[in-house]
Amino acid sequence: MATVAQLLGRKPKGIFSVAPDAPVLEAIRAMAEHGVGALLVMEGDKLAGILSERDYARKVILLGRSSSDTPVGQIMTAQVITVEPSATTQHCMQIMTDRRVRHLPVVEGGRVLGMLSIGDLVRAVLAEQAQTIEQLENYIHHG
């Protein structure tokens, strides 16, 4: 079973983030530009929160707020659920299922190392299953 550190190693380097005082519209543009569903909200190198498309839909659109006048800090999720690099894919999937989140920032010693999405984890689990099936088939045919 892969660890979070191994999964991060397979992803392109870089962290997509936004400042808490940035307008929500800027954050939504950045999500679209990078093809991601969430951004880390950073104050310098400190994790302040996370902003997802769900936050935008529920806290801006449904409440009739202005995307250009509302700062990210007003709608971000401040209580961020994070994982350490040593966590397993299974542990991450359990957290995402139990807490109903689709993104997990990876933090070690207070430092943000990256972020995993539900898609990253599903790809990893499918690859692990394919490998297990191949090993079993080889065992059956050559065993």
C-alpha positions in Angstrom: 0.0 0.0 0.0 1.4 3.4 -1.1 2.1 6.2 1.3 1.2 9.8 0.9 4.9 10.6 0.3 5.0 8.2 -2.6 1.8 9.6 -4.1 3.2 13.2 -3.8 6.4 12.0 -5.5 4.3 11.0 -8.6 2.6 14.4 -8.9 4.1 17.5 -10.5 5.8 19.7 -8.0 4.2 22.9 -6.8 1.4 24.0 -4.5 -1.6 26.0 -5.8 -2.5 28.6 -3.2 -4.2 31.9 -2.7 -4.0 34.5 0.1 -6.9 35.0 2.5 -7.4 38.6 1.4 -7.6 37.7 -2.3 -11.0 38.1 -4.0 -12.9 34.8 -4.4 -13.0 35.5 -8.2 -9.2 35.4 -8.3 -9.2 32.0 -6.5 -11.9 30.6 -8.9 -9.9 31.7 -11.9 -6.8 30.0 -10.5 -8.7 26.8 -9.9 -9.9 26.8 -13.5 -6.4 27.7 -14.9 -4.8 24.8 -13.0 -7.6 22.4 -13.4 -8.1 21.8 -9.7 -11.1 21.8 -7.4 -9.5 23.4 -4.3 -6.7 25.8 -3.4 -4.7 26.0 -0.2 -5.1 29.3 1.6 -1.7 30.4 2.7 -0.5 33.3 4.9 3.2 33.3 3.9 4.2 29.7 4.4 1.5 29.0 7.0 -1.6 27.1 6.1 -4.6 29.3 7.0 -7.4 27.3 5.3 -8.6 25.6 2.2 -11.0 26.9 -0.5 -13.0 24.4 -2.6 -15.5 24.7 -5.4 -18.1 23.5 -2.8 -17.2 26.5 -0.5 -17.7 28.8 -3.5 -21.1 27.3 -4.5 -22.5 27.2 -1.0 -21.1 30.4 0.5 -21.0 32.8 -2.5 -23.4 31.7 -5.1 -26.2 30.4 -2.9 -25.9 33.4 -0.5 -25.9 35.9 -3.4 -22.5 37.3 -2.5 -20.2 39.0 -5.0 -17.2 37.0 -6.2 -15.1 40.1 -6.8 -15.9 41.8 -3.5 -15.7 38.8 -1.1 -12.3 37.9 0.2 -11.3 34.2 0.3 -10.8 34.4 4.1 -14.5 34.9 4.6 -15.6 31.7 2.9 -12.6 29.3 3.3 -12.7 26.3 5.5 -10.3 27.3 8.4 -10.4 23.9 10.2 -8.3 22.0 7.7 -8.0 18.2 7.9 -4.4 17.3 7.0 -2.4 14.2 6.7 1.3 13.4 7.2 3.6 11.9 4.5 3.7 8.6 6.3 -0.1 8.1 6.0 -1.4 5.3 3.7 -3.8 5.6 0.8 -6.3 3.6 2.8 -6.1 5.9 5.7 -6.6 8.9 3.4 -9.6 7.3 1.7 -11.1 6.6 5.2 -10.7 10.3 6.2 -12.2 11.5 3.0 -15.2 9.2 3.3 -15.8 9.9 7.0 -15.3 13.7 6.8 -16.8 14.1 3.3 -13.8 16.0 1.9 -12.2 15.6 -1.5 -8.8 17.2 -0.8 -6.2 16.6 1.9 -3.2 18.9 2.4 0.0 17.1 3.3 1.7 18.7 6.2 4.9 17.7 8.1 6.2 19.7 11.0 3.9 22.6 10.2 5.2 22.8 6.6 2.9 22.2 3.6 4.4 19.6 1.3 1.5 19.3 -1.2 -2.1 18.3 -1.6 -3.9 15.0 -2.5 -7.3 14.9 -4.2 -9.8 12.0 -4.2 -8.7 11.5 -7.8 -5.1 10.9 -6.8 -6.2 8.3 -4.3 -8.5 6.5 -6.6 -5.8 6.3 -9.3 -3.4 4.9 -6.7 -5.9 2.3 -5.4 -6.7 1.2 -9.0 -3.0 0.8 -9.8 -2.5 -1.2 -6.6 -5.5 -3.5 -7.5 -4.2 -4.0 -11.0 -0.8 -5.0 -9.7 -2.4 -7.4 -7.2 -4.5 -9.0 -9.9 -1.5 -9.4 -12.2 0.5 -11.1 -9.4 -2.4 -13.4 -8.6 -2.8 -14.3 -12.3 1.0 -15.0 -12.5 0.8 -17.2 -9.4 -2.1 -19.2 -10.8 -0.6 -19.7 -14.2 3.0 -20.4 -13.1 2.4 -21.5 -9.5 
